[in-house]
Amino acid sequence: MRLLHTMLRVGNLQRSIDFYTNVMGMTLLRTSDNPSQKYTLAFVGYGKNPEHAELELTWNYGVESYDQGTAYGHIAIAVEDAAQTCAAIKQSGGTVTRDAGPVKGGSTVIAFVQDPDGYKIELIERKPM
């Protein structure tokens, strides 16, 4: 078994595509408009399935926002340099909610950013192998 994708419901599809491609550096992999079912999908990622997991952005016609509830946590993305990535995200207009630094009780360097719909993204510093 393997993880294929994670789905997020978004309030403005183009705004989310712009964030994940222009700010987070992902690629728009494909889109699918389904007018009879009143939704559009956009898949973004750092590579395509099956080699890479993807992020499915779902826009339901006429829905501009969602209540995320308390169950959702975050998406985690590995980065080489969390501080440098945060600086680039800020310069691109993104929101950093926790600057790069060690995780509480540990030494792993992490940071958090937020997408336009309020979803949290954890950046975990991992040196290249």
C-alpha positions as CSV (number, residue, x, y, z in Angstrom):
1,M,0.0,0.0,0.0
2,R,1.0,3.6,-0.5
3,L,-0.4,7.1,0.0
4,L,-1.7,8.5,-3.3
5,H,-3.1,11.9,-2.4
6,T,-4.7,14.1,0.2
7,M,-7.8,16.1,-0.6
8,L,-8.6,19.6,0.6
9,R,-11.8,21.5,-0.1
10,V,-11.0,25.1,-1.2
11,G,-13.1,28.2,-1.5
12,N,-11.4,29.6,-4.5
13,L,-9.7,27.1,-6.8
14,Q,-7.4,29.5,-8.8
15,R,-6.3,31.2,-5.6
16,S,-5.3,27.8,-4.2
17,I,-3.6,26.7,-7.4
18,D,-1.6,30.0,-7.4
19,F,-0.6,29.4,-3.7
20,Y,0.6,25.8,-4.1
21,T,2.4,26.5,-7.4
22,N,3.8,30.0,-7.0
23,V,4.4,30.0,-3.2
24,M,5.0,26.4,-2.4
25,G,6.7,25.4,-5.6
26,M,4.4,22.6,-6.7
27,T,3.3,21.9,-10.2
28,L,-0.3,21.8,-11.5
29,L,-0.5,18.2,-12.6
30,R,-4.0,18.0,-14.0
31,T,-7.6,19.4,-13.6
32,S,-11.0,17.9,-14.0
33,D,-14.2,19.9,-14.2
34,N,-17.4,18.0,-13.4
35,P,-20.3,20.4,-14.1
36,S,-23.0,17.7,-13.6
37,Q,-21.7,17.1,-10.1
38,K,-20.9,20.8,-9.5
39,Y,-17.2,20.5,-8.6
40,T,-13.8,21.0,-10.1
41,L,-10.6,19.2,-9.1
42,A,-7.0,20.3,-9.4
43,F,-4.1,18.0,-8.6
44,V,-0.8,19.6,-7.5
45,G,2.5,18.2,-6.3
46,Y,6.2,17.9,-6.5
47,G,5.8,14.9,-8.9
48,K,3.1,12.6,-10.2
49,N,1.7,9.4,-8.9
50,P,2.8,6.7,-8.4
51,E,6.3,8.1,-7.5
52,H,4.9,11.0,-5.5
53,A,1.9,11.7,-3.4
54,E,-0.3,14.5,-4.7
55,L,-2.6,17.1,-3.2
56,E,-6.2,17.2,-4.6
57,L,-7.8,20.6,-4.4
58,T,-11.6,20.3,-4.6
59,W,-13.8,23.3,-5.4
60,N,-17.5,22.7,-5.0
61,Y,-19.5,25.2,-7.1
62,G,-20.8,28.1,-5.0
63,V,-18.9,27.3,-1.7
64,E,-16.5,30.0,-0.7
65,S,-15.3,28.7,2.7
66,Y,-15.4,25.6,5.0
67,D,-15.3,25.1,8.7
68,Q,-12.2,23.0,9.3
69,G,-13.2,21.8,12.6
70,T,-10.7,20.6,15.2
71,A,-9.8,17.2,13.7
72,Y,-7.6,18.5,10.9
73,G,-3.9,18.9,11.8
74,H,-1.5,19.8,8.9
75,I,0.3,18.6,5.8
76,A,4.0,18.0,6.2
77,I,6.6,18.9,3.5
78,A,10.3,18.2,3.7
79,V,12.6,21.2,2.9
80,E,16.4,21.5,2.9
81,D,16.4,24.9,4.8
82,A,13.3,25.8,6.8
83,A,14.4,29.4,7.4
84,Q,15.3,30.0,3.8
85,T,12.0,28.5,2.7
86,C,10.0,30.7,5.1
87,A,11.8,33.8,3.7
88,A,10.9,32.7,0.2
89,I,7.3,32.1,1.1
90,K,7.0,35.5,2.8
91,Q,8.5,37.2,-0.2
92,S,5.9,35.4,-2.4
93,G,3.1,36.7,-0.3
94,G,2.5,33.6,1.8
95,T,1.8,33.5,5.5
96,V,4.3,32.0,7.9
97,T,2.6,31.2,11.2
98,R,5.6,29.8,13.0
99,D,9.1,30.8,12.0
100,A,11.8,28.1,11.6
101,G,13.2,26.7,14.9
102,P,13.5,23.5,16.8
103,V,10.4,21.5,17.7
104,K,9.5,21.7,21.3
105,G,11.4,19.1,23.2
106,G,13.6,18.1,20.3
107,S,16.1,19.3,17.8
108,T,14.3,18.9,14.4
109,V,13.9,22.3,12.8
110,I,10.3,23.0,11.7
111,A,8.1,25.9,10.6
112,F,4.5,26.3,9.8
113,V,2.8,28.2,6.9
114,Q,-0.9,28.6,6.1
115,D,-2.6,28.4,2.8
116,P,-5.3,30.8,1.6
117,D,-8.1,28.6,3.1
118,G,-6.4,28.4,6.5
119,Y,-4.9,24.9,6.1
120,K,-1.6,24.5,8.0
121,I,1.5,23.2,6.3
122,E,4.5,22.0,8.4
123,L,7.9,22.5,6.9
124,I,10.3,19.9,8.3
125,E,14.0,20.5,7.7
126,R,15.7,17.5,6.1
127,K,19.2,17.6,4.7
128,P,19.6,15.9,1.3
129,M,20.9,12.3,1.4
